[in-house]
Amino acid sequence: MECRQKIIHVIAEGDTLYKLSKQYDTTVTELIMGNPTANPYNLRVGAKIQVCPGDKYLASVENPDMPPADRPMPPMGRPEMPPTNRPMPPTNRPMPPTNRPMPPMNRPEMPPVNQPMPPMGRPEMPPTNRPDTPAENITSMEELFWDMRKAWLSQIYWVRMYLMSVAAGTADEPQTEERLLETVDEITDVFAEFLPVQAVRRLREMLMRQTELIAAGIRAEKSGESFDYADADDNAEAIAQLFADINPYFGQRDTENQLLNYLDLIRRQSVEQMEGNYGKSIDVFRDLENEALSMADYFVRGLLAR
């Protein structure tokens, strides 16, 4: 990616790659790739790193009146009304008696206060096997689960939207494909602080290749052309091998099965949609959502187990 204006940032206390990526409108992956000698796990205060800022940051610098991306916007509501100092008229309406029984609300019976509340849908946290795990570490683990889930869900949602654009032949197809490819960085960013720099670069290349093949397969289904999905399968095998080489938790076969199931559901969704089986296409997409969540949790457990 061409850098319009490179910036040298001096690491301050409390700086993290994620915080800097938000400050400069870039990604963790870009920061790591732009500073191969920096240790992403231990940023030294006073050290200098190179940053290639995004368009939003550059626009805020060029136009000082524009608020920075991380600064809260001023309230957009109505202006505060001045006090009227006008006394309220007395209401001579008698209050209803307080001993009147309230009608039943037909609400379901509330659980006793000493009964534990049911889970709210968040992924189950793996046991730490350490009673002294700090609370901040538990929070970080929980955030990792959510970040990984959001990244993979983002990809399948944009795959779905690209499928709709191609199937309908709408003019937004190029823009939708461009947004779909951006999900590669969203996924890579979650892995970036856990993997070596070279592995992050290789992973990004293979995920980009996988996403490009997904888009090409959708276009082939629309035009009725034959498409060789073997390339996508081979790419999934290479991704699985990369993870197996890095972390023994990621068994080659287990990781490959996760990725192949993911790709197979995307293909089935495309076929059903192009053939006009819209109900079946939606059913497959539901299965794809569950598969994406399962795969995201699988990757998080492996990162935490390393």
C-alpha positions in Angstrom: 0.0 0.0 0.0 1.4 3.4 -1.0 2.0 5.7 2.0 0.9 9.3 1.4 2.6 10.7 4.4 4.8 8.7 6.8 4.8 9.7 10.5 7.3 8.9 13.2 5.5 8.2 16.5 7.4 8.1 19.8 6.0 5.4 22.1 4.5 6.8 25.3 3.4 5.1 28.5 0.2 3.1 27.8 0.6 2.9 24.0 -0.5 -0.3 22.3 -0.6 -1.2 18.7 -4.4 -1.4 18.8 -4.6 2.1 20.4 -2.2 3.6 17.8 -4.1 1.9 15.0 -7.3 3.8 16.1 -5.4 7.0 16.7 -3.9 7.1 13.2 -6.8 5.4 11.3 -4.7 2.4 10.3 -4.6 -1.3 11.3 -2.5 -3.4 13.7 -1.3 -5.4 10.8 0.0 -2.4 8.9 1.9 -1.2 12.0 3.6 -4.5 12.5 4.5 -4.9 8.8 5.8 -1.3 8.8 8.0 -1.9 11.8 9.5 -5.5 11.5 12.1 -4.8 14.2 9.7 -3.6 16.8 8.4 -6.1 19.4 4.6 -5.9 19.3 4.3 -7.6 22.7 6.6 -5.0 24.5 6.6 -1.5 23.1 9.4 0.4 24.8 8.6 3.9 26.0 10.7 6.4 24.0 11.2 4.0 21.0 10.2 5.3 17.6 8.0 3.6 15.1 6.9 4.5 11.6 3.2 5.0 10.9 1.4 5.2 7.6 -1.8 7.1 8.7 -5.2 6.6 7.0 -7.3 9.1 5.1 -9.4 10.1 8.1 -6.3 11.1 10.2 -4.8 13.0 7.3 -8.0 14.9 6.7 -8.2 15.9 10.4 -4.6 17.2 10.2 -5.2 19.1 6.9 -8.5 20.5 8.3 -8.0 21.4 12.0 -11.7 22.2 12.4 -12.5 18.6 11.8 -12.7 16.7 15.1 -10.3 13.7 15.4 -11.8 10.2 14.9 -11.3 9.3 18.5 -12.7 12.5 19.9 -16.4 12.3 20.9 -18.7 14.4 18.7 -20.6 17.3 20.3 -24.2 16.5 21.2 -26.6 16.9 18.4 -29.7 17.3 20.5 -31.8 20.4 21.2 -30.3 23.4 22.9 -30.9 23.6 26.6 -34.1 25.5 27.4 -33.8 28.4 29.8 -35.6 28.2 33.1 -39.1 29.7 32.9 -39.4 30.7 36.6 -43.1 30.3 36.1 -44.8 28.5 39.0 -46.7 25.4 38.0 -50.4 25.6 38.5 -51.9 23.6 41.3 -53.6 20.4 40.4 -56.8 19.9 42.4 -57.2 16.5 41.1 -57.4 14.0 44.0 -54.8 11.2 44.1 -56.1 7.7 43.7 -56.3 5.6 46.9 -53.0 3.7 47.5 -54.7 0.6 48.9 -56.1 -0.4 45.6 -54.7 -3.8 44.5 -52.6 -3.7 41.3 -53.8 -5.8 38.4 -51.7 -8.7 37.4 -49.1 -7.8 34.7 -49.0 -11.3 33.1 -45.3 -11.2 33.3 -43.3 -14.5 33.6 -42.3 -15.4 37.1 -39.0 -13.8 38.0 -36.3 -16.1 39.3 -35.3 -15.9 43.0 -32.7 -13.3 43.7 -30.2 -16.0 44.9 -30.6 -18.0 41.6 -27.7 -17.5 39.2 -28.7 -15.6 36.0 -28.5 -17.5 32.7 -25.7 -16.7 30.3 -26.3 -13.7 28.0 -25.1 -15.4 24.8 -21.3 -14.6 25.1 -18.9 -17.5 24.3 -18.1 -19.7 27.2 -14.7 -18.8 28.6 -12.2 -21.7 28.8 -11.1 -22.6 32.3 -7.8 -20.9 33.2 -6.9 -23.7 35.8 -5.4 -20.8 37.8 -7.4 -19.4 40.7 -5.1 -16.3 40.8 -5.9 -15.2 37.2 -6.0 -11.4 37.3 -9.3 -9.8 36.4 -7.7 -7.8 33.6 -6.5 -11.0 32.0 -10.0 -12.4 32.1 -11.3 -9.2 30.5 -8.6 -9.4 27.8 -9.6 -13.1 27.1 -13.2 -12.1 26.8 -12.4 -9.2 24.4 -10.3 -11.6 22.3 -13.3 -13.9 21.9 -15.5 -11.1 20.8 -12.9 -9.5 18.4 -12.3 -12.9 16.7 -16.1 -13.6 16.4 -16.8 -10.1 15.0 -14.0 -10.4 12.4 -15.2 -13.7 10.9 -18.8 -12.7 11.1 -17.9 -9.5 9.2 -16.5 -11.6 6.4 -19.5 -13.8 6.0 -21.9 -10.9 6.0 -19.9 -9.1 3.3 -19.7 -12.3 1.4 -23.5 -12.4 1.5 -23.8 -8.8 0.4 -21.4 -9.4 -2.5 -23.4 -12.5 -3.5 -26.6 -10.3 -3.5 -24.9 -7.7 -5.6 -23.6 -10.2 -8.2 -26.8 -12.1 -8.3 -28.9 -8.9 -8.9 -26.3 -7.3 -11.2 -26.3 -4.1 -9.3 -23.9 -1.2 -9.9 -22.4 -1.5 -6.4 -20.6 -4.8 -7.1 -17.0 -3.3 -7.3 -17.5 -1.3 -4.0 -19.0 -4.3 -2.2 -16.1 -6.5 -3.4 -13.6 -3.9 -2.1 -15.3 -3.9 1.3 -15.3 -7.7 1.3 -11.5 -7.7 0.8 -11.1 -5.3 3.8 -12.4 -8.1 6.1 -9.0 -9.8 5.6 -7.3 -7.1 7.6 -10.0 -7.3 10.3 -9.3 -11.0 10.7 -5.5 -10.6 10.5 -5.5 -7.8 13.1 -6.9 -10.1 15.7 -4.1 -12.6 15.1 -1.4 -9.9 14.7 -0.4 -9.6 18.4 -0.1 -13.3 18.9 1.9 -14.5 15.9 5.4 -13.7 14.6 5.6 -10.9 12.0 6.5 -13.2 9.1 3.6 -15.5 10.0 1.2 -12.5 10.1 2.3 -11.4 6.6 2.0 -14.9 5.3 -1.5 -15.4 6.9 -2.7 -12.1 5.4 -1.5 -13.2 1.9 -3.3 -16.5 2.1 -6.5 -15.0 3.6 -6.5 -12.5 0.8 -6.1 -15.3 -1.7 -8.9 -17.2 -0.1 -11.3 -14.2 -0.2 -10.4 -13.4 -3.8 -11.2 -17.0 -4.8 -14.5 -16.8 -2.9 -15.5 -13.7 -5.0 -14.3 -15.4 -8.2 -16.4 -18.4 -7.4 -19.5 -16.3 -6.9 -19.0 -14.5 -10.2 -18.5 -17.9 -11.9 -21.8 -19.2 -10.4 -23.6 -16.1 -11.8 -22.1 -16.5 -15.4 -22.5 -20.3 -15.5 -18.8 -20.8 -16.1 -16.9 -23.7 -14.6 -14.8 -22.9 -11.6 -12.0 -25.0 -10.1 -12.4 -24.9 -6.3 -9.3 -27.0 -5.9 -7.2 -23.8 -5.6 -9.3 -22.6 -2.6 -9.0 -26.1 -1.0 -5.2 -26.1 -1.5 -5.0 -22.6 0.0 -7.0 -23.7 3.0 -4.6 -26.6 3.5 -1.7 -24.1 3.4 -3.3 -21.9 6.0 -3.8 -25.0 8.2 -0.2 -26.0 7.8 0.9 -22.4 8.8 -1.0 -22.7 12.0 0.2 -26.2 12.7 3.8 -25.0 12.3 3.3 -22.1 14.7 1.2 -23.8 17.5 0.9 -27.5 18.3 -2.7 -26.8 19.5 -3.7 -26.2 15.8 -3.6 -29.7 14.5 -3.2 -29.8 10.7 -6.3 -31.9 10.1 -8.6 -30.1 12.6 -7.7 -26.7 11.3 -8.1 -27.8 7.7 -11.5 -29.3 8.4 -12.7 -26.0 10.0 -11.6 -24.0 6.9 -13.0 -26.5 4.4 -16.4 -26.6 6.1 -16.4 -22.8 6.1 -15.6 -22.7 2.3 -18.1 -25.5 1.5 -21.0 -23.6 3.1 -20.1 -20.4 1.2 -20.2 -22.4 -2.0 -23.5 -24.0 -1.2 -25.0 -20.6 -0.3 -23.9 -19.2 -3.7 -25.3 -22.2 -5.7 -28.7 -22.0 -3.9 -29.0 -18.3 -4.4 -28.1 -18.4 -8.1 -30.5 -21.2 -8.7 -33.3 -19.2 -7.1 -33.6 -21.4 -4.0 -33.7 -18.4 -1.7 -35.1 -20.2 1.3 -32.4 -22.8 1.1 -29.8 -20.1 0.6 -30.9 -18.4 3.9 -30.8 -21.8 5.7 -27.2 -22.4 4.5 -26.3 -18.9 5.6 -27.6 -19.7 9.1 -25.3 -22.8 9.1 -22.5 -20.6 7.9 -23.0 -18.2 10.8 -22.7 -21.1 13.3 -19.6 -22.4 11.5 -17.9 -19.0 11.6 -18.6 -18.7 15.3 -17.3 -22.2 16.0 -14.1 -21.5 13.9 -13.5 -18.2 15.7 -13.7 -19.8 19.1 -11.4 -22.6 17.9 -8.7 -20.1 16.9 -9.0 -18.2 20.2 -8.6 -21.3 22.3 -5.5 -22.2 20.3 -4.1 -18.7 20.8 -4.7 -18.8 24.5 -3.2 -22.3 24.7 0.1 -21.4 23.1 
